[in-house]
Amino acid sequence: MLHYAVVFFIIAIIAAILGFGGIAAGAAGVAKVLFFVFLILAVLTFLRRA
């Protein structure tokens, strides 16, 4: 999941450099959501094993 967040972040950066503001904002939003989902799942996993 973290991999997909990084991929969407890179897509957002490339789209912003090329001037596609809407696509960049959408990709950044998706990357942010995926990153927070990854963070929550990682914390839950660590808490279950402790």
mmCIF entry with sequence, helices, sheets and N, C-alpha, C, O atoms, coordinates in Angstrom:
data_MODEL
# 
_entry.id   MODEL 
# 
_entity.id                         1 
_entity.type                       polymer 
_entity.pdbx_number_of_molecules   1 
# 
_entity_poly.entity_id                      1 
_entity_poly.type                           'polypeptide(L)' 
_entity_poly.nstd_linkage                   no 
_entity_poly.nstd_monomer                   no 
_entity_poly.pdbx_seq_one_letter_code       MLHYAVVFFIIAIIAAILGFGGIAAGAAGVAKVLFFVFLILAVLTFLRRA 
_entity_poly.pdbx_seq_one_letter_code_can   MLHYAVVFFIIAIIAAILGFGGIAAGAAGVAKVLFFVFLILAVLTFLRRA 
_entity_poly.pdbx_strand_id                 A 
# 
loop_
_entity_poly_seq.entity_id 
_entity_poly_seq.num 
_entity_poly_seq.mon_id 
_entity_poly_seq.hetero 
1 1  MET n 
1 2  LEU n 
1 3  HIS n 
1 4  TYR n 
1 5  ALA n 
1 6  VAL n 
1 7  VAL n 
1 8  PHE n 
1 9  PHE n 
1 10 ILE n 
1 11 ILE n 
1 12 ALA n 
1 13 ILE n 
1 14 ILE n 
1 15 ALA n 
1 16 ALA n 
1 17 ILE n 
1 18 LEU n 
1 19 GLY n 
1 20 PHE n 
1 21 GLY n 
1 22 GLY n 
1 23 ILE n 
1 24 ALA n 
1 25 ALA n 
1 26 GLY n 
1 27 ALA n 
1 28 ALA n 
1 29 GLY n 
1 30 VAL n 
1 31 ALA n 
1 32 LYS n 
1 33 VAL n 
1 34 LEU n 
1 35 PHE n 
1 36 PHE n 
1 37 VAL n 
1 38 PHE n 
1 39 LEU n 
1 40 ILE n 
1 41 LEU n 
1 42 ALA n 
1 43 VAL n 
1 44 LEU n 
1 45 THR n 
1 46 PHE n 
1 47 LEU n 
1 48 ARG n 
1 49 ARG n 
1 50 ALA n 
# 
_struct_asym.id          A 
_struct_asym.entity_id   1 
# 
loop_
_struct_conf.conf_type_id 
_struct_conf.id 
_struct_conf.pdbx_PDB_helix_id 
_struct_conf.beg_label_comp_id 
_struct_conf.beg_label_asym_id 
_struct_conf.beg_label_seq_id 
_struct_conf.pdbx_beg_PDB_ins_code 
_struct_conf.end_label_comp_id 
_struct_conf.end_label_asym_id 
_struct_conf.end_label_seq_id 
_struct_conf.pdbx_end_PDB_ins_code 
_struct_conf.beg_auth_comp_id 
_struct_conf.beg_auth_asym_id 
_struct_conf.beg_auth_seq_id 
_struct_conf.end_auth_comp_id 
_struct_conf.end_auth_asym_id 
_struct_conf.end_auth_seq_id 
_struct_conf.pdbx_PDB_helix_class 
_struct_conf.details 
_struct_conf.pdbx_PDB_helix_length 
HELX_P HELX_P1 AA1 LEU A 2  ? LEU A 18 ? LEU A 2  LEU A 18 1 ? 17 
HELX_P HELX_P2 AA2 GLY A 21 ? ARG A 49 ? GLY A 21 ARG A 49 1 ? 29 
# 
_struct_conf_type.id          HELX_P 
_struct_conf_type.criteria    ? 
_struct_conf_type.reference   ? 
# 
loop_
_atom_site.group_PDB 
_atom_site.id 
_atom_site.type_symbol 
_atom_site.label_atom_id 
_atom_site.label_alt_id 
_atom_site.label_comp_id 
_atom_site.label_asym_id 
_atom_site.label_entity_id 
_atom_site.label_seq_id 
_atom_site.pdbx_PDB_ins_code 
_atom_site.Cartn_x 
_atom_site.Cartn_y 
_atom_site.Cartn_z 
_atom_site.occupancy 
_atom_site.B_iso_or_equiv 
_atom_site.pdbx_formal_charge 
_atom_site.auth_seq_id 
_atom_site.auth_comp_id 
_atom_site.auth_asym_id 
_atom_site.auth_atom_id 
_atom_site.pdbx_PDB_model_num 
ATOM 1   N N  . MET A 1 1  ? 0.826  -1.186 0.000   1.00 0.00 ? 1  MET A N  1 
ATOM 2   C CA . MET A 1 1  ? 0.000  0.000  0.000   1.00 0.00 ? 1  MET A CA 1 
ATOM 3   C C  . MET A 1 1  ? 0.870  1.250  0.000   1.00 0.00 ? 1  MET A C  1 
ATOM 4   O O  . MET A 1 1  ? 0.549  2.246  -0.648  1.00 0.00 ? 1  MET A O  1 
ATOM 5   N N  . LEU A 1 2  ? 1.966  1.183  0.730   1.00 0.00 ? 2  LEU A N  1 
ATOM 6   C CA . LEU A 1 2  ? 2.879  2.324  0.737   1.00 0.00 ? 2  LEU A CA 1 
ATOM 7   C C  . LEU A 1 2  ? 3.463  2.540  -0.654  1.00 0.00 ? 2  LEU A C  1 
ATOM 8   O O  . LEU A 1 2  ? 3.724  3.672  -1.061  1.00 0.00 ? 2  LEU A O  1 
ATOM 9   N N  . HIS A 1 3  ? 3.663  1.455  -1.368  1.00 0.00 ? 3  HIS A N  1 
ATOM 10  C CA . HIS A 1 3  ? 4.169  1.550  -2.742  1.00 0.00 ? 3  HIS A CA 1 
ATOM 11  C C  . HIS A 1 3  ? 3.209  2.359  -3.614  1.00 0.00 ? 3  HIS A C  1 
ATOM 12  O O  . HIS A 1 3  ? 3.646  3.224  -4.373  1.00 0.00 ? 3  HIS A O  1 
ATOM 13  N N  . TYR A 1 4  ? 1.918  2.091  -3.515  1.00 0.00 ? 4  TYR A N  1 
ATOM 14  C CA . TYR A 1 4  ? 0.941  2.820  -4.309  1.00 0.00 ? 4  TYR A CA 1 
ATOM 15  C C  . TYR A 1 4  ? 0.880  4.295  -3.918  1.00 0.00 ? 4  TYR A C  1 
ATOM 16  O O  . TYR A 1 4  ? 0.678  5.154  -4.776  1.00 0.00 ? 4  TYR A O  1 
ATOM 17  N N  . ALA A 1 5  ? 1.051  4.591  -2.646  1.00 0.00 ? 5  ALA A N  1 
ATOM 18  C CA . ALA A 1 5  ? 1.069  5.983  -2.204  1.00 0.00 ? 5  ALA A CA 1 
ATOM 19  C C  . ALA A 1 5  ? 2.241  6.725  -2.837  1.00 0.00 ? 5  ALA A C  1 
ATOM 20  O O  . ALA A 1 5  ? 2.098  7.864  -3.281  1.00 0.00 ? 5  ALA A O  1 
ATOM 21  N N  . VAL A 1 6  ? 3.399  6.072  -2.877  1.00 0.00 ? 6  VAL A N  1 
ATOM 22  C CA . VAL A 1 6  ? 4.573  6.699  -3.488  1.00 0.00 ? 6  VAL A CA 1 
ATOM 23  C C  . VAL A 1 6  ? 4.365  6.877  -4.989  1.00 0.00 ? 6  VAL A C  1 
ATOM 24  O O  . VAL A 1 6  ? 4.744  7.908  -5.544  1.00 0.00 ? 6  VAL A O  1 
ATOM 25  N N  . VAL A 1 7  ? 3.776  5.901  -5.643  1.00 0.00 ? 7  VAL A N  1 
ATOM 26  C CA . VAL A 1 7  ? 3.516  6.004  -7.082  1.00 0.00 ? 7  VAL A CA 1 
ATOM 27  C C  . VAL A 1 7  ? 2.581  7.177  -7.375  1.00 0.00 ? 7  VAL A C  1 
ATOM 28  O O  . VAL A 1 7  ? 2.842  7.955  -8.293  1.00 0.00 ? 7  VAL A O  1 
ATOM 29  N N  . PHE A 1 8  ? 1.501  7.316  -6.613  1.00 0.00 ? 8  PHE A N  1 
ATOM 30  C CA . PHE A 1 8  ? 0.585  8.424  -6.834  1.00 0.00 ? 8  PHE A CA 1 
ATOM 31  C C  . PHE A 1 8  ? 1.241  9.762  -6.514  1.00 0.00 ? 8  PHE A C  1 
ATOM 32  O O  . PHE A 1 8  ? 0.938  10.766 -7.159  1.00 0.00 ? 8  PHE A O  1 
ATOM 33  N N  . PHE A 1 9  ? 2.133  9.790  -5.528  1.00 0.00 ? 9  PHE A N  1 
ATOM 34  C CA . PHE A 1 9  ? 2.852  11.016 -5.207  1.00 0.00 ? 9  PHE A CA 1 
ATOM 35  C C  . PHE A 1 9  ? 3.761  11.429 -6.364  1.00 0.00 ? 9  PHE A C  1 
ATOM 36  O O  . PHE A 1 9  ? 3.841  12.610 -6.701  1.00 0.00 ? 9  PHE A O  1 
ATOM 37  N N  . ILE A 1 10 ? 4.439  10.467 -6.965  1.00 0.00 ? 10 ILE A N  1 
ATOM 38  C CA . ILE A 1 10 ? 5.302  10.761 -8.113  1.00 0.00 ? 10 ILE A CA 1 
ATOM 39  C C  . ILE A 1 10 ? 4.471  11.232 -9.296  1.00 0.00 ? 10 ILE A C  1 
ATOM 40  O O  . ILE A 1 10 ? 4.869  12.155 -10.006 1.00 0.00 ? 10 ILE A O  1 
ATOM 41  N N  . ILE A 1 11 ? 3.322  10.607 -9.513  1.00 0.00 ? 11 ILE A N  1 
ATOM 42  C CA . ILE A 1 11 ? 2.421  11.046 -10.581 1.00 0.00 ? 11 ILE A CA 1 
ATOM 43  C C  . ILE A 1 11 ? 1.968  12.484 -10.331 1.00 0.00 ? 11 ILE A C  1 
ATOM 44  O O  . ILE A 1 11 ? 1.886  13.282 -11.266 1.00 0.00 ? 11 ILE A O  1 
ATOM 45  N N  . ALA A 1 12 ? 1.675  12.813 -9.084  1.00 0.00 ? 12 ALA A N  1 
ATOM 46  C CA . ALA A 1 12 ? 1.256  14.175 -8.748  1.00 0.00 ? 12 ALA A CA 1 
ATOM 47  C C  . ALA A 1 12 ? 2.370  15.175 -9.021  1.00 0.00 ? 12 ALA A C  1 
ATOM 48  O O  . ALA A 1 12 ? 2.117  16.262 -9.541  1.00 0.00 ? 12 ALA A O  1 
ATOM 49  N N  . ILE A 1 13 ? 3.597  14.817 -8.676  1.00 0.00 ? 13 ILE A N  1 
ATOM 50  C CA . ILE A 1 13 ? 4.723  15.728 -8.923  1.00 0.00 ? 13 ILE A CA 1 
ATOM 51  C C  . ILE A 1 13 ? 4.922  15.949 -10.420 1.00 0.00 ? 13 ILE A C  1 
ATOM 52  O O  . ILE A 1 13 ? 5.100  17.085 -10.861 1.00 0.00 ? 13 ILE A O  1 
ATOM 53  N N  . ILE A 1 14 ? 4.894  14.883 -11.195 1.00 0.00 ? 14 ILE A N  1 
ATOM 54  C CA . ILE A 1 14 ? 5.082  15.004 -12.643 1.00 0.00 ? 14 ILE A CA 1 
ATOM 55  C C  . ILE A 1 14 ? 3.947  15.809 -13.268 1.00 0.00 ? 14 ILE A C  1 
ATOM 56  O O  . ILE A 1 14 ? 4.189  16.652 -14.132 1.00 0.00 ? 14 ILE A O  1 
ATOM 57  N N  . ALA A 1 15 ? 2.721  15.559 -12.842 1.00 0.00 ? 15 ALA A N  1 
ATOM 58  C CA . ALA A 1 15 ? 1.579  16.302 -13.378 1.00 0.00 ? 15 ALA A CA 1 
ATOM 59  C C  . ALA A 1 15 ? 1.673  17.782 -13.012 1.00 0.00 ? 15 ALA A C  1 
ATOM 60  O O  . ALA A 1 15 ? 1.318  18.641 -13.819 1.00 0.00 ? 15 ALA A O  1 
ATOM 61  N N  . ALA A 1 16 ? 2.145  18.086 -11.810 1.00 0.00 ? 16 ALA A N  1 
ATOM 62  C CA . ALA A 1 16 ? 2.280  19.491 -11.406 1.00 0.00 ? 16 ALA A CA 1 
ATOM 63  C C  . ALA A 1 16 ? 3.359  20.189 -12.229 1.00 0.00 ? 16 ALA A C  1 
ATOM 64  O O  . ALA A 1 16 ? 3.199  21.347 -12.613 1.00 0.00 ? 16 ALA A O  1 
ATOM 65  N N  . ILE A 1 17 ? 4.455  19.483 -12.499 1.00 0.00 ? 17 ILE A N  1 
ATOM 66  C CA . ILE A 1 17 ? 5.530  20.080 -13.315 1.00 0.00 ? 17 ILE A CA 1 
ATOM 67  C C  . ILE A 1 17 ? 5.035  20.355 -14.726 1.00 0.00 ? 17 ILE A C  1 
ATOM 68  O O  . ILE A 1 17 ? 5.393  21.369 -15.326 1.00 0.00 ? 17 ILE A O  1 
ATOM 69  N N  . LEU A 1 18 ? 4.217  19.460 -15.253 1.00 0.00 ? 18 LEU A N  1 
ATOM 70  C CA . LEU A 1 18 ? 3.705  19.635 -16.614 1.00 0.00 ? 18 LEU A CA 1 
ATOM 71  C C  . LEU A 1 18 ? 2.510  20.577 -16.698 1.00 0.00 ? 18 LEU A C  1 
ATOM 72  O O  . LEU A 1 18 ? 2.044  20.886 -17.795 1.00 0.00 ? 18 LEU A O  1 
ATOM 73  N N  . GLY A 1 19 ? 2.012  21.035 -15.561 1.00 0.00 ? 19 GLY A N  1 
ATOM 74  C CA . GLY A 1 19 ? 0.944  22.021 -15.563 1.00 0.00 ? 19 GLY A CA 1 
ATOM 75  C C  . GLY A 1 19 ? -0.464 21.463 -15.461 1.00 0.00 ? 19 GLY A C  1 
ATOM 76  O O  . GLY A 1 19 ? -1.430 22.196 -15.674 1.00 0.00 ? 19 GLY A O  1 
ATOM 77  N N  . PHE A 1 20 ? -0.602 20.210 -15.146 1.00 0.00 ? 20 PHE A N  1 
ATOM 78  C CA . PHE A 1 20 ? -1.927 19.616 -14.988 1.00 0.00 ? 20 PHE A CA 1 
ATOM 79  C C  . PHE A 1 20 ? -2.336 19.705 -13.516 1.00 0.00 ? 20 PHE A C  1 
ATOM 80  O O  . PHE A 1 20 ? -2.169 18.747 -12.761 1.00 0.00 ? 20 PHE A O  1 
ATOM 81  N N  . GLY A 1 21 ? -2.865 20.841 -13.123 1.00 0.00 ? 21 GLY A N  1 
ATOM 82  C CA . GLY A 1 21 ? -3.179 21.089 -11.717 1.00 0.00 ? 21 GLY A CA 1 
ATOM 83  C C  . GLY A 1 21 ? -4.248 20.178 -11.155 1.00 0.00 ? 21 GLY A C  1 
ATOM 84  O O  . GLY A 1 21 ? -4.124 19.700 -10.028 1.00 0.00 ? 21 GLY A O  1 
ATOM 85  N N  . GLY A 1 22 ? -5.299 19.929 -11.924 1.00 0.00 ? 22 GLY A N  1 
ATOM 86  C CA . GLY A 1 22 ? -6.386 19.079 -11.448 1.00 0.00 ? 22 GLY A CA 1 
ATOM 87  C C  . GLY A 1 22 ? -5.951 17.643 -11.233 1.00 0.00 ? 22 GLY A C  1 
ATOM 88  O O  . GLY A 1 22 ? -6.287 17.018 -10.227 1.00 0.00 ? 22 GLY A O  1 
ATOM 89  N N  . ILE A 1 23 ? -5.201 17.133 -12.190 1.00 0.00 ? 23 ILE A N  1 
ATOM 90  C CA . ILE A 1 23 ? -4.710 15.755 -12.069 1.00 0.00 ? 23 ILE A CA 1 
ATOM 91  C C  . ILE A 1 23 ? -3.723 15.655 -10.909 1.00 0.00 ? 23 ILE A C  1 
ATOM 92  O O  . ILE A 1 23 ? -3.726 14.671 -10.168 1.00 0.00 ? 23 ILE A O  1 
ATOM 93  N N  . ALA A 1 24 ? -2.883 16.672 -10.754 1.00 0.00 ? 24 ALA A N  1 
ATOM 94  C CA . ALA A 1 24 ? -1.905 16.663 -9.667  1.00 0.00 ? 24 ALA A CA 1 
ATOM 95  C C  . ALA A 1 24 ? -2.610 16.692 -8.318  1.00 0.00 ? 24 ALA A C  1 
ATOM 96  O O  . ALA A 1 24 ? -2.205 15.981 -7.399  1.00 0.00 ? 24 ALA A O  1 
ATOM 97  N N  . ALA A 1 25 ? -3.641 17.487 -8.185  1.00 0.00 ? 25 ALA A N  1 
ATOM 98  C CA . ALA A 1 25 ? -4.378 17.558 -6.920  1.00 0.00 ? 25 ALA A CA 1 
ATOM 99  C C  . ALA A 1 25 ? -5.078 16.234 -6.625  1.00 0.00 ? 25 ALA A C  1 
ATOM 100 O O  . ALA A 1 25 ? -5.090 15.778 -5.482  1.00 0.00 ? 25 ALA A O  1 
ATOM 101 N N  . GLY A 1 26 ? -5.654 15.625 -7.643  1.00 0.00 ? 26 GLY A N  1 
ATOM 102 C CA . GLY A 1 26 ? -6.320 14.341 -7.459  1.00 0.00 ? 26 GLY A CA 1 
ATOM 103 C C  . GLY A 1 26 ? -5.349 13.248 -7.065  1.00 0.00 ? 26 GLY A C  1 
ATOM 104 O O  . GLY A 1 26 ? -5.629 12.465 -6.157  1.00 0.00 ? 26 GLY A O  1 
ATOM 105 N N  . ALA A 1 27 ? -4.210 13.185 -7.739  1.00 0.00 ? 27 ALA A N  1 
ATOM 106 C CA . ALA A 1 27 ? -3.213 12.159 -7.420  1.00 0.00 ? 27 ALA A CA 1 
ATOM 107 C C  . ALA A 1 27 ? -2.632 12.385 -6.030  1.00 0.00 ? 27 ALA A C  1 
ATOM 108 O O  . ALA A 1 27 ? -2.369 11.427 -5.303  1.00 0.00 ? 27 ALA A O  1 
ATOM 109 N N  . ALA A 1 28 ? -2.430 13.642 -5.658  1.00 0.00 ? 28 ALA A N  1 
ATOM 110 C CA . ALA A 1 28 ? -1.911 13.939 -4.315  1.00 0.00 ? 28 ALA A CA 1 
ATOM 111 C C  . ALA A 1 28 ? -2.934 13.542 -3.250  1.00 0.00 ? 28 ALA A C  1 
ATOM 112 O O  . ALA A 1 28 ? -2.566 13.031 -2.192  1.00 0.00 ? 28 ALA A O  1 
ATOM 113 N N  . GLY A 1 29 ? -4.204 13.774 -3.528  1.00 0.00 ? 29 GLY A N  1 
ATOM 114 C CA . GLY A 1 29 ? -5.252 13.376 -2.584  1.00 0.00 ? 29 GLY A CA 1 
ATOM 115 C C  . GLY A 1 29 ? -5.308 11.871 -2.397  1.00 0.00 ? 29 GLY A C  1 
ATOM 116 O O  . GLY A 1 29 ? -5.436 11.385 -1.273  1.00 0.00 ? 29 GLY A O  1 
ATOM 117 N N  . VAL A 1 30 ? -5.214 11.138 -3.485  1.00 0.00 ? 30 VAL A N  1 
ATOM 118 C CA . VAL A 1 30 ? -5.212 9.674  -3.406  1.00 0.00 ? 30 VAL A CA 1 
ATOM 119 C C  . VAL A 1 30 ? -3.985 9.185  -2.648  1.00 0.00 ? 30 VAL A C  1 
ATOM 120 O O  . VAL A 1 30 ? -4.080 8.273  -1.826  1.00 0.00 ? 30 VAL A O  1 
ATOM 121 N N  . ALA A 1 31 ? -2.821 9.800  -2.926  1.00 0.00 ? 31 ALA A N  1 
ATOM 122 C CA . ALA A 1 31 ? -1.598 9.401  -2.233  1.00 0.00 ? 31 ALA A CA 1 
ATOM 123 C C  . ALA A 1 31 ? -1.714 9.656  -0.739  1.00 0.00 ? 31 ALA A C  1 
ATOM 124 O O  . ALA A 1 31 ? -1.245 8.854  0.068   1.00 0.00 ? 31 ALA A O  1 
ATOM 125 N N  . LYS A 1 32 ? -2.338 10.772 -0.367  1.00 0.00 ? 32 LYS A N  1 
ATOM 126 C CA . LYS A 1 32 ? -2.493 11.095 1.051   1.00 0.00 ? 32 LYS A CA 1 
ATOM 127 C C  . LYS A 1 32 ? -3.401 10.082 1.741   1.00 0.00 ? 32 LYS A C  1 
ATOM 128 O O  . LYS A 1 32 ? -3.101 9.631  2.846   1.00 0.00 ? 32 LYS A O  1 
ATOM 129 N N  . VAL A 1 33 ? -4.499 9.725  1.101   1.00 0.00 ? 33 VAL A N  1 
ATOM 130 C CA . VAL A 1 33 ? -5.427 8.750  1.677   1.00 0.00 ? 33 VAL A CA 1 
ATOM 131 C C  . VAL A 1 33 ? -4.740 7.390  1.829   1.00 0.00 ? 33 VAL A C  1 
ATOM 132 O O  . VAL A 1 33 ? -4.848 6.753  2.877   1.00 0.00 ? 33 VAL A O  1 
ATOM 133 N N  . LEU A 1 34 ? -4.042 6.952  0.794   1.00 0.00 ? 34 LEU A N  1 
ATOM 134 C CA . LEU A 1 34 ? -3.360 5.660  0.860   1.00 0.00 ? 34 LEU A CA 1 
ATOM 135 C C  . LEU A 1 34 ? -2.289 5.649  1.942   1.00 0.00 ? 34 LEU A C  1 
ATOM 136 O O  . LEU A 1 34 ? -2.104 4.642  2.625   1.00 0.00 ? 34 LEU A O  1 
ATOM 137 N N  . PHE A 1 35 ? -1.586 6.765  2.100   1.00 0.00 ? 35 PHE A N  1 
ATOM 138 C CA . PHE A 1 35 ? -0.552 6.824  3.132   1.00 0.00 ? 35 PHE A CA 1 
ATOM 139 C C  . PHE A 1 35 ? -1.164 6.711  4.520   1.00 0.00 ? 35 PHE A C  1 
ATOM 140 O O  . PHE A 1 35 ? -0.631 5.994  5.367   1.00 0.00 ? 35 PHE A O  1 
ATOM 141 N N  . PHE A 1 36 ? -2.275 7.404  4.772   1.00 0.00 ? 36 PHE A N  1 
ATOM 142 C CA . PHE A 1 36 ? -2.893 7.333  6.089   1.00 0.00 ? 36 PHE A CA 1 
ATOM 143 C C  . PHE A 1 36 ? -3.509 5.959  6.355   1.00 0.00 ? 36 PHE A C  1 
ATOM 144 O O  . PHE A 1 36 ? -3.494 5.488  7.492   1.00 0.00 ? 36 PHE A O  1 
ATOM 145 N N  . VAL A 1 37 ? -4.045 5.319  5.329   1.00 0.00 ? 37 VAL A N  1 
ATOM 146 C CA . VAL A 1 37 ? -4.558 3.958  5.496   1.00 0.00 ? 37 VAL A CA 1 
ATOM 147 C C  . VAL A 1 37 ? -3.402 3.021  5.849   1.00 0.00 ? 37 VAL A C  1 
ATOM 148 O O  . VAL A 1 37 ? -3.536 2.169  6.726   1.00 0.00 ? 37 VAL A O  1 
ATOM 149 N N  . PHE A 1 38 ? -2.263 3.183  5.159   1.00 0.00 ? 38 PHE A N  1 
ATOM 150 C CA . PHE A 1 38 ? -1.084 2.386  5.475   1.00 0.00 ? 38 PHE A CA 1 
ATOM 151 C C  . PHE A 1 38 ? -0.641 2.620  6.917   1.00 0.00 ? 38 PHE A C  1 
ATOM 152 O O  . PHE A 1 38 ? -0.322 1.673  7.635   1.00 0.00 ? 38 PHE A O  1 
ATOM 153 N N  . LEU A 1 39 ? -0.623 3.885  7.338   1.00 0.00 ? 39 LEU A N  1 
ATOM 154 C CA . LEU A 1 39 ? -0.192 4.217  8.697   1.00 0.00 ? 39 LEU A CA 1 
ATOM 155 C C  . LEU A 1 39 ? -1.094 3.561  9.733   1.00 0.00 ? 39 LEU A C  1 
ATOM 156 O O  . LEU A 1 39 ? -0.608 2.996  10.713  1.00 0.00 ? 39 LEU A O  1 
ATOM 157 N N  . ILE A 1 40 ? -2.395 3.632  9.525   1.00 0.00 ? 40 ILE A N  1 
ATOM 158 C CA . ILE A 1 40 ? -3.355 3.046  10.468  1.00 0.00 ? 40 ILE A CA 1 
ATOM 159 C C  . ILE A 1 40 ? -3.188 1.532  10.529  1.00 0.00 ? 40 ILE A C  1 
ATOM 160 O O  . ILE A 1 40 ? -3.174 0.948  11.613  1.00 0.00 ? 40 ILE A O  1 
ATOM 161 N N  . LEU A 1 41 ? -3.063 0.895  9.363   1.00 0.00 ? 41 LEU A N  1 
ATOM 162 C CA . LEU A 1 41 ? -2.895 -0.554 9.344   1.00 0.00 ? 41 LEU A CA 1 
ATOM 163 C C  . LEU A 1 41 ? -1.572 -0.974 9.978   1.00 0.00 ? 41 LEU A C  1 
ATOM 164 O O  . LEU A 1 41 ? -1.513 -2.000 10.655  1.00 0.00 ? 41 LEU A O  1 
ATOM 165 N N  . ALA A 1 42 ? -0.517 -0.201 9.771   1.00 0.00 ? 42 ALA A N  1 
ATOM 166 C CA . ALA A 1 42 ? 0.774  -0.525 10.379  1.00 0.00 ? 42 ALA A CA 1 
ATOM 167 C C  . ALA A 1 42 ? 0.700  -0.429 11.903  1.00 0.00 ? 42 ALA A C  1 
ATOM 168 O O  . ALA A 1 42 ? 1.214  -1.297 12.608  1.00 0.00 ? 42 ALA A O  1 
ATOM 169 N N  . VAL A 1 43 ? 0.066  0.618  12.404  1.00 0.00 ? 43 VAL A N  1 
ATOM 170 C CA . VAL A 1 43 ? -0.064 0.787  13.852  1.00 0.00 ? 43 VAL A CA 1 
ATOM 171 C C  . VAL A 1 43 ? -0.898 -0.347 14.445  1.00 0.00 ? 43 VAL A C  1 
ATOM 172 O O  . VAL A 1 43 ? -0.545 -0.901 15.486  1.00 0.00 ? 43 VAL A O  1 
ATOM 173 N N  . LEU A 1 44 ? -1.997 -0.692 13.788  1.00 0.00 ? 44 LEU A N  1 
ATOM 174 C CA . LEU A 1 44 ? -2.831 -1.788 14.280  1.00 0.00 ? 44 LEU A CA 1 
ATOM 175 C C  . LEU A 1 44 ? -2.067 -3.109 14.286  1.00 0.00 ? 44 LEU A C  1 
ATOM 176 O O  . LEU A 1 44 ? -2.209 -3.910 15.210  1.00 0.00 ? 44 LEU A O  1 
ATOM 177 N N  . THR A 1 45 ? -1.266 -3.330 13.263  1.00 0.00 ? 45 THR A N  1 
ATOM 178 C CA . THR A 1 45 ? -0.489 -4.557 13.209  1.00 0.00 ? 45 THR A CA 1 
ATOM 179 C C  . THR A 1 45 ? 0.528  -4.608 14.342  1.00 0.00 ? 45 THR A C  1 
ATOM 180 O O  . THR A 1 45 ? 0.695  -5.644 14.986  1.00 0.00 ? 45 THR A O  1 
ATOM 181 N N  . PHE A 1 46 ? 1.205  -3.495 14.585  1.00 0.00 ? 46 PHE A N  1 
ATOM 182 C CA . PHE A 1 46 ? 2.197  -3.467 15.673  1.00 0.00 ? 46 PHE A CA 1 
ATOM 183 C C  . PHE A 1 46 ? 1.536  -3.633 17.039  1.00 0.00 ? 46 PHE A C  1 
ATOM 184 O O  . PHE A 1 46 ? 2.108  -4.261 17.930  1.00 0.00 ? 46 PHE A O  1 
ATOM 185 N N  . LEU A 1 47 ? 0.351  -3.083 17.208  1.00 0.00 ? 47 LEU A N  1 
ATOM 186 C CA . LEU A 1 47 ? -0.336 -3.203 18.492  1.00 0.00 ? 47 LEU A CA 1 
ATOM 187 C C  . LEU A 1 47 ? -0.830 -4.627 18.722  1.00 0.00 ? 47 LEU A C  1 
ATOM 188 O O  . LEU A 1 47 ? -0.837 -5.095 19.861  1.00 0.00 ? 47 LEU A O  1 
ATOM 189 N N  . ARG A 1 48 ? -1.237 -5.314 17.680  1.00 0.00 ? 48 ARG A N  1 
ATOM 190 C CA . ARG A 1 48 ? -1.716 -6.687 17.834  1.00 0.00 ? 48 ARG A CA 1 
ATOM 191 C C  . ARG A 1 48 ? -0.576 -7.636 18.183  1.00 0.00 ? 48 ARG A C  1 
ATOM 192 O O  . ARG A 1 48 ? -0.788 -8.619 18.893  1.00 0.00 ? 48 ARG A O  1 
ATOM 193 N N  . ARG A 1 49 ? 0.630  -7.357 17.694  1.00 0.00 ? 49 ARG A N  1 
ATOM 194 C CA . ARG A 1 49 ? 1.769  -8.241 17.952  1.00 0.00 ? 49 ARG A CA 1 
ATOM 195 C C  . ARG A 1 49 ? 2.414  -7.963 19.280  1.00 0.00 ? 49 ARG A C  1 
ATOM 196 O O  . ARG A 1 49 ? 3.156  -8.805 19.787  1.00 0.00 ? 49 ARG A O  1 
ATOM 197 N N  . ALA A 1 50 ? 2.158  -6.810 19.866  1.00 0.00 ? 50 ALA A N  1 
ATOM 198 C CA . ALA A 1 50 ? 2.816  -6.445 21.129  1.00 0.00 ? 50 ALA A CA 1 
ATOM 199 C C  . ALA A 1 50 ? 2.149  -7.093 22.329  1.00 0.00 ? 50 ALA A C  1 
ATOM 200 O O  . ALA A 1 50 ? 2.583  -6.886 23.463  1.00 0.00 ? 50 ALA A O  1 
# 
